[in-house]
Amino acid sequence: MARTSGIGYAWAISAGLNAALAAVSAKLFSSLLLKYGLVIFFNVTMWGCYVNSLKALPSLLATVTNFATNFLMSGLAGFFLFEEPLPSRWFAGALLIVLGVLILSKSTIDRKEGSDLKTD
């Protein structure tokens, strides 16, 4: 099970990265053909990765991991590529999102281990 969830997290993180790349490519390129082509490519890739993450993780974990990765990468890309400011509230929110993902992950693992111990 641990190997499956590790792969699931990798798929969910990959989905979040592709979603962030879609947003960045929409802002970064001026050529409409290139811009729309990349947005479509990254979104299709994101959905493929997200579906694979749903096969290996509970839907809640796949969704929040995808969202957290997208949020963090989009914010950091905005800061580094577009010189957008990141106020302290952004970092506080990012920290809370990461903590929430960790808590959800831990509670799901504990629940699965507890259910494995039950014998009927």
DRENDO-1510 file (C-alpha; in Angstrom, 1 decimal, always signed):
<recs>
REC; n; res; u; v; w
REC; 1; MET; +0.0; +0.0; +0.0 .
REC; 2; ALA; +2.8; +2.4; +0.8 .
REC; 3; ARG; +4.2; +2.1; -2.7 .
REC; 4; THR; +0.8; +2.8; -4.2 .
REC; 5; SER; +0.3; +5.9; -2.1 .
REC; 6; GLY; +3.8; +7.1; -3.0 .
REC; 7; ILE; +3.0; +6.8; -6.6 .
REC; 8; GLY; -0.4; +8.5; -6.0 .
REC; 9; TYR; +1.3; +11.5; -4.4 .
REC; 10; ALA; +3.8; +11.7; -7.3 .
REC; 11; TRP; +0.8; +11.8; -9.7 .
REC; 12; ALA; -1.0; +14.4; -7.7 .
REC; 13; ILE; +2.1; +16.6; -7.4 .
REC; 14; SER; +2.7; +16.2; -11.1 .
REC; 15; ALA; -0.9; +17.2; -11.8 .
REC; 16; GLY; -0.4; +20.4; -9.6 .
REC; 17; LEU; +2.8; +21.2; -11.4 .
REC; 18; ASN; +1.1; +20.9; -14.8 .
REC; 19; ALA; -1.7; +23.1; -13.7 .
REC; 20; ALA; +0.8; +25.7; -12.6 .
REC; 21; LEU; +2.6; +25.4; -15.9 .
REC; 22; ALA; -0.7; +26.0; -17.7 .
REC; 23; ALA; -1.2; +29.3; -15.8 .
REC; 24; VAL; +2.4; +30.4; -16.3 .
REC; 25; SER; +2.3; +29.7; -20.0 .
REC; 26; ALA; -0.9; +31.7; -20.3 .
REC; 27; LYS; +1.0; +34.7; -18.9 .
REC; 28; LEU; +4.4; +34.1; -20.3 .
REC; 29; PHE; +4.0; +33.8; -24.0 .
REC; 30; SER; +2.6; +36.5; -26.3 .
REC; 31; SER; +2.0; +34.3; -29.4 .
REC; 32; LEU; -1.7; +33.2; -29.1 .
REC; 33; LEU; -1.1; +29.9; -30.9 .
REC; 34; LEU; +1.8; +29.0; -28.6 .
REC; 35; LYS; -0.1; +30.3; -25.5 .
REC; 36; TYR; -3.3; +28.3; -26.2 .
REC; 37; GLY; -1.4; +25.3; -27.4 .
REC; 38; LEU; +0.6; +25.1; -24.2 .
REC; 39; VAL; -2.4; +25.8; -21.9 .
REC; 40; ILE; -4.3; +22.9; -23.6 .
REC; 41; PHE; -1.3; +20.6; -23.5 .
REC; 42; PHE; -0.6; +21.3; -19.8 .
REC; 43; ASN; -4.3; +21.0; -18.8 .
REC; 44; VAL; -4.7; +17.7; -20.7 .
REC; 45; THR; -1.5; +16.4; -19.0 .
REC; 46; MET; -2.7; +17.7; -15.6 .
REC; 47; TRP; -6.0; +15.8; -16.0 .
REC; 48; GLY; -4.2; +12.6; -16.9 .
REC; 49; CYS; -2.0; +12.9; -13.9 .
REC; 50; TYR; -4.9; +13.7; -11.7 .
REC; 51; VAL; -6.9; +10.7; -12.8 .
REC; 52; ASN; -3.9; +8.5; -12.1 .
REC; 53; SER; -3.5; +10.0; -8.6 .
REC; 54; LEU; -7.2; +9.2; -8.0 .
REC; 55; LYS; -6.5; +5.5; -8.8 .
REC; 56; ALA; -3.9; +5.3; -6.0 .
REC; 57; LEU; -5.1; +7.8; -3.4 .
REC; 58; PRO; -8.4; +8.6; -1.7 .
REC; 59; SER; -10.0; +11.4; -3.7 .
REC; 60; LEU; -9.6; +14.0; -0.9 .
REC; 61; LEU; -5.9; +13.4; -0.7 .
REC; 62; ALA; -5.4; +13.5; -4.4 .
REC; 63; THR; -7.4; +16.8; -4.7 .
REC; 64; VAL; -5.8; +18.7; -1.8 .
REC; 65; THR; -2.3; +17.5; -2.9 .
REC; 66; ASN; -3.0; +18.7; -6.4 .
REC; 67; PHE; -4.4; +22.0; -5.2 .
REC; 68; ALA; -1.5; +22.6; -2.7 .
REC; 69; THR; +1.1; +22.0; -5.4 .
REC; 70; ASN; -0.7; +24.2; -7.9 .
REC; 71; PHE; -1.0; +27.0; -5.3 .
REC; 72; LEU; +2.6; +26.9; -4.1 .
REC; 73; MET; +4.1; +26.6; -7.6 .
REC; 74; SER; +1.9; +29.3; -9.1 .
REC; 75; GLY; +2.8; +31.7; -6.3 .
REC; 76; LEU; +6.5; +31.0; -6.5 .
REC; 77; ALA; +6.4; +31.3; -10.3 .
REC; 78; GLY; +4.6; +34.6; -10.0 .
REC; 79; PHE; +7.3; +35.8; -7.6 .
REC; 80; PHE; +10.3; +34.6; -9.6 .
REC; 81; LEU; +9.1; +35.1; -13.2 .
REC; 82; PHE; +6.8; +38.0; -12.9 .
REC; 83; GLU; +8.2; +39.8; -9.9 .
REC; 84; GLU; +4.8; +39.7; -8.1 .
REC; 85; PRO; +4.9; +40.4; -4.4 .
REC; 86; LEU; +4.3; +37.6; -1.9 .
REC; 87; PRO; +2.9; +39.1; +1.3 .
REC; 88; SER; +3.4; +37.4; +4.6 .
REC; 89; ARG; -0.3; +36.3; +4.5 .
REC; 90; TRP; +0.5; +34.2; +1.4 .
REC; 91; PHE; +3.3; +32.4; +3.3 .
REC; 92; ALA; +0.9; +31.9; +6.3 .
REC; 93; GLY; -1.7; +30.5; +3.9 .
REC; 94; ALA; +0.8; +28.2; +2.2 .
REC; 95; LEU; +2.0; +26.9; +5.5 .
REC; 96; LEU; -1.6; +26.1; +6.6 .
REC; 97; ILE; -2.3; +24.4; +3.3 .
REC; 98; VAL; +0.8; +22.2; +3.6 .
REC; 99; LEU; +0.0; +21.4; +7.3 .
REC; 100; GLY; -3.5; +20.5; +6.2 .
REC; 101; VAL; -2.3; +18.1; +3.5 .
REC; 102; LEU; +0.1; +16.5; +6.1 .
REC; 103; ILE; -2.7; +16.1; +8.7 .
REC; 104; LEU; -5.1; +14.6; +6.1 .
REC; 105; SER; -2.4; +12.3; +4.9 .
REC; 106; LYS; -1.6; +11.1; +8.4 .
REC; 107; SER; -5.2; +10.6; +9.4 .
REC; 108; THR; -5.9; +8.6; +6.2 .
REC; 109; ILE; -2.9; +6.4; +6.8 .
REC; 110; ASP; -3.9; +5.8; +10.5 .
REC; 111; ARG; -7.4; +5.0; +9.5 .
REC; 112; LYS; -6.3; +2.4; +6.9 .
REC; 113; GLU; -3.8; +0.8; +9.4 .
REC; 114; GLY; -6.6; +0.6; +12.0 .
REC; 115; SER; -9.0; -1.0; +9.6 .
REC; 116; ASP; -6.4; -3.6; +8.5 .
REC; 117; LEU; -6.1; -4.7; +12.1 .
REC; 118; LYS; -9.8; -5.5; +12.5 .
REC; 119; THR; -10.8; -9.1; +11.9 .
REC; 120; ASP; -14.4; -10.2; +11.4 .
</recs>
